[in-house]
Amino acid sequence: MVAVTVFGGSGFLGIRLVQRLVDSAMVVRVAVRHPERARAALADGFARDGFVPPPLVGMVSGSQARTRWQALRDFYAKHGHFLVTNGPYQLKSWWAEATVLEVFRDMSYPLGVGSYDAYAIPRRAYIAGIEARGGGLDVSAEIENVEKFARSHRVVREAVASARIPKGDTLECRYLAVGADGVVARAGIGQLQDNGRFRIDLDRIDLPPGSYTVIVTLTLNGNAVNPDIRTVASGVETWRGSALRPICLDRSSLYHPMTFGSQVANAGYANRIPSMPIWIRMNGRTPL
């Protein structure tokens, strides 16, 4: 790489000469009596011409380059140097023996105090309850919140009572419907309702007839580390087009499938999952 030294490179012609040399991928040294003034004049010339450094060609437009060069020139006019930082330290003064860095807070910076707390204290979501209702599941949620005082903090769990999640938070409910053969039949996301519960409409996902285990979990802000996971047993009968009615059966009832005729067909399945909510597709008849 060729290195060139330009004497008097801060003048009207010198600035343009330096710019042409930089465009040619040369290393340019500018010899002037007042280096900072030369740099400021160079920034002015770059801003006026919309100069785009060769590595950024195609990624930055001329208008964007002019805006950035002018911002750099304004920064120099305010601070007297070109070492731009976004905090929490900025160059205050310097001389041969020492350099002083000043602590500051830029209130225009988009990430405010506490923006990185999620990395130090990753909050979680919990399933407070699952209710079988109207052809699906209603999932109640609780989320962790951080209470701060002085240099300490405390993590508390609070129930989600409405569809209004705190600003900046993302709460999701995901589920899997797993068949008796262990194969995932359906996967989806529950919808948050006005009452703060997630709704999983099992009767709208068109499951084939059979026995299923619905696996439900919640995530807060994408935190899926050690999630709270619950399982619910469900069944879909062979009759099509009929209403899906939630029936909560205990273990003893499932030992006698003929109590409900052919609607309850797999008593052996109940031996593995006692006291679980069971969904039975009826043909317009009440089983009890």
C-alpha positions in Angstrom: 0.0 0.0 0.0 1.4 3.4 -1.0 1.8 6.1 1.7 1.7 9.8 0.7 2.4 12.9 2.7 0.6 16.1 1.7 1.9 19.4 2.9 -0.8 22.1 3.3 -3.6 19.6 3.0 -6.1 21.7 4.9 -6.7 24.3 2.2 -9.3 24.4 -0.5 -7.2 22.5 -3.0 -5.4 20.4 -0.4 -8.7 18.9 1.0 -9.7 17.8 -2.5 -6.3 16.3 -3.2 -6.4 14.4 0.0 -9.9 13.1 -0.9 -8.7 11.9 -4.3 -5.8 10.1 -2.7 -8.0 8.4 -0.2 -10.3 7.3 -3.0 -7.3 5.7 -4.6 -6.8 3.5 -1.4 -3.6 5.3 -0.4 -2.4 6.0 3.1 -2.4 9.8 3.4 -0.5 11.9 5.9 -1.4 15.6 6.1 1.3 17.9 7.4 -0.2 21.1 8.8 0.5 23.5 11.7 -2.9 23.0 13.3 -3.9 19.3 12.9 -7.3 19.6 14.5 -8.3 22.4 12.2 -7.1 20.4 9.3 -9.3 17.4 10.4 -12.2 19.7 10.8 -11.7 21.2 7.4 -11.4 17.7 5.9 -14.7 16.7 7.6 -16.3 19.8 6.1 -15.1 18.8 2.6 -16.3 15.3 3.0 -19.7 16.5 4.2 -20.0 19.0 1.4 -19.2 16.3 -1.3 -21.0 13.4 0.4 -17.8 11.4 0.4 -18.3 7.6 0.9 -15.2 5.6 1.9 -14.5 2.8 -0.7 -15.4 -0.1 1.8 -18.8 1.5 2.3 -19.7 2.1 -1.3 -23.1 0.5 -2.0 -24.0 0.4 1.6 -24.2 4.2 2.4 -25.7 6.8 0.1 -24.3 10.2 -0.5 -27.0 11.9 1.6 -26.4 9.6 4.5 -22.6 10.2 4.2 -23.2 14.0 4.3 -25.3 13.7 7.4 -22.7 11.6 9.2 -19.8 13.8 8.2 -21.7 16.9 9.4 -22.5 15.1 12.7 -18.8 14.4 13.1 -18.0 18.0 12.4 -20.6 19.2 15.0 -19.1 16.8 17.5 -15.7 18.3 17.0 -17.1 21.8 17.3 -18.6 20.9 20.7 -15.8 18.7 22.2 -12.7 19.7 20.4 -11.7 16.2 19.2 -13.0 13.4 17.0 -13.0 10.5 19.4 -16.8 9.7 19.4 -18.2 7.4 22.1 -21.7 6.6 23.2 -20.8 6.3 26.9 -20.5 6.0 29.7 -17.1 7.7 29.2 -15.9 10.4 26.9 -12.5 12.0 26.3 -12.4 15.2 28.4 -8.7 16.3 28.1 -5.3 15.0 27.3 -1.7 15.9 27.3 1.7 14.1 27.2 1.5 12.7 30.7 -2.1 11.8 31.2 -5.6 11.5 29.7 -8.9 12.3 31.4 -12.1 10.4 30.7 -15.3 12.0 31.9 -18.3 9.9 33.0 -21.5 11.1 31.3 -25.0 10.0 30.3 -26.4 10.8 26.9 -30.2 11.1 27.4 -30.8 10.8 23.7 -29.3 7.3 23.6 -32.2 4.9 22.9 -31.2 2.3 25.5 -31.9 3.7 28.9 -31.2 2.6 32.5 -32.1 -1.0 33.0 -32.1 -2.0 29.3 -29.7 -4.8 29.9 -31.3 -6.1 33.1 -32.9 -9.0 31.2 -29.4 -10.5 30.7 -28.5 -10.3 34.4 -32.0 -11.3 35.7 -33.8 -13.4 33.0 -37.4 -13.4 34.0 -39.7 -16.4 33.5 -43.3 -17.2 32.9 -45.4 -19.9 34.8 -48.6 -21.8 34.2 -51.0 -21.0 37.0 -53.7 -23.3 35.8 -55.3 -25.0 32.8 -59.1 -25.3 32.4 -60.9 -27.4 29.9 -63.7 -25.3 28.4 -65.8 -25.1 25.3 -63.7 -27.2 22.9 -60.3 -26.1 24.1 -58.0 -25.1 26.9 -57.8 -21.9 28.9 -54.3 -21.4 30.2 -53.7 -18.9 33.2 -50.3 -17.4 33.3 -48.0 -15.7 35.9 -44.9 -13.8 35.1 -41.9 -12.7 37.1 -41.3 -9.0 37.8 -38.3 -7.4 39.4 -38.7 -5.0 42.3 -35.6 -2.8 42.8 -34.6 -1.0 45.9 -31.2 0.7 46.4 -28.6 -1.9 45.1 -30.8 -4.9 45.8 -33.7 -6.5 44.0 -36.5 -9.1 44.6 -38.2 -11.3 42.0 -41.9 -11.6 42.5 -44.6 -13.5 40.6 -47.7 -11.7 39.4 -50.8 -13.1 37.7 -51.6 -11.9 34.1 -55.0 -10.4 34.5 -55.5 -8.8 31.0 -54.2 -8.8 27.5 -52.1 -5.7 28.3 -48.6 -7.1 28.8 -46.0 -4.7 30.3 -44.3 -2.6 27.7 -41.3 -4.3 26.2 -42.3 -7.8 27.3 -43.4 -10.6 25.0 -45.4 -13.5 26.5 -46.1 -16.6 24.4 -48.0 -19.8 24.9 -47.0 -22.7 22.8 -48.5 -26.2 22.6 -47.9 -29.6 21.0 -50.6 -32.2 20.4 -48.8 -35.6 20.6 -50.6 -38.8 19.5 -50.6 -42.1 21.3 -47.7 -43.2 18.9 -45.5 -40.4 20.2 -45.7 -38.4 17.0 -46.5 -34.7 17.1 -49.8 -34.3 15.3 -50.2 -30.5 15.7 -48.2 -27.5 17.0 -49.4 -24.0 17.6 -49.5 -20.8 19.6 -52.3 -20.0 22.1 -54.1 -16.6 21.7 -54.0 -14.1 24.6 -57.6 -13.1 25.5 -58.9 -9.9 27.2 -59.1 -11.8 30.5 -55.4 -12.5 30.5 -55.8 -16.2 29.7 -54.4 -18.0 26.6 -56.9 -19.8 24.5 -56.0 -23.1 22.7 -58.9 -24.1 20.4 -58.4 -27.8 20.1 -61.6 -28.2 18.0 -60.3 -25.9 15.3 -57.0 -27.6 14.5 -58.7 -30.6 12.9 -57.0 -33.4 14.8 -57.6 -37.0 13.4 -59.5 -39.3 15.7 -57.5 -40.7 18.6 -55.9 -40.1 22.0 -53.6 -37.2 22.5 -51.4 -35.5 25.1 -51.4 -31.8 24.8 -48.1 -30.3 26.0 -48.3 -26.6 27.0 -45.5 -24.1 28.0 -45.1 -20.4 28.4 -42.1 -18.2 27.6 -41.4 -14.6 28.6 -39.2 -12.5 26.3 -38.0 -15.7 24.6 -36.6 -17.2 27.8 -37.0 -20.9 27.3 -34.4 -22.0 29.9 -36.0 -24.6 32.3 -39.6 -23.7 31.2 -42.8 -24.5 33.1 -44.3 -27.4 31.1 -47.7 -29.0 31.7 -49.4 -32.0 30.0 -53.1 -32.5 29.5 -54.7 -35.7 28.1 -57.3 -35.3 25.3 -59.3 -37.6 23.1 -61.0 -37.2 19.7 -63.8 -39.7 18.8 -64.5 -41.1 15.3 -67.7 -39.0 14.9 -67.1 -35.9 12.8 -68.9 -32.6 12.8 -70.1 -32.9 16.4 -69.5 -30.7 19.3 -66.3 -31.1 21.4 -67.4 -31.2 25.1 -65.0 -31.1 28.0 -65.5 -33.8 30.6 -63.3 -34.2 33.6 -63.1 -37.8 34.6 -61.3 -39.4 37.5 -59.2 -42.5 37.4 -62.0 -44.9 38.6 -64.4 -43.8 35.9 -61.9 -44.7 33.2 -61.7 -48.2 34.5 -65.3 -48.7 33.3 -65.4 -47.5 29.7 -68.8 -49.0 29.1 -70.3 -46.4 31.4 -70.4 -44.1 28.5 -70.9 -46.7 25.8 -68.4 -46.5 22.9 -67.5 -42.9 23.6 -64.7 -43.9 26.0 -62.6 -46.6 24.3 -59.2 -46.7 25.8 -59.2 -47.6 29.5 -55.6 -48.8 29.4 -54.5 -45.2 28.5 -56.0 -44.0 31.8 -53.8 -46.3 33.8 -50.8 -44.1 32.8 -52.5 -40.7 33.3 -54.7 -40.6 36.4 -57.1 -37.8 37.2 -56.6 -35.8 33.9 -59.1 -33.8 31.9 -60.4 -35.8 29.0 -62.0 -34.4 25.8 -64.7 -36.6 24.3 -66.4 -35.8 21.0 -70.0 -36.6 21.5 -72.8 -37.1 18.9 -75.1 -34.5 20.4 -75.5 -36.5 23.6 -74.5 -35.8 27.2 -72.4 -38.7 28.6 -73.5 -38.3 32.2 
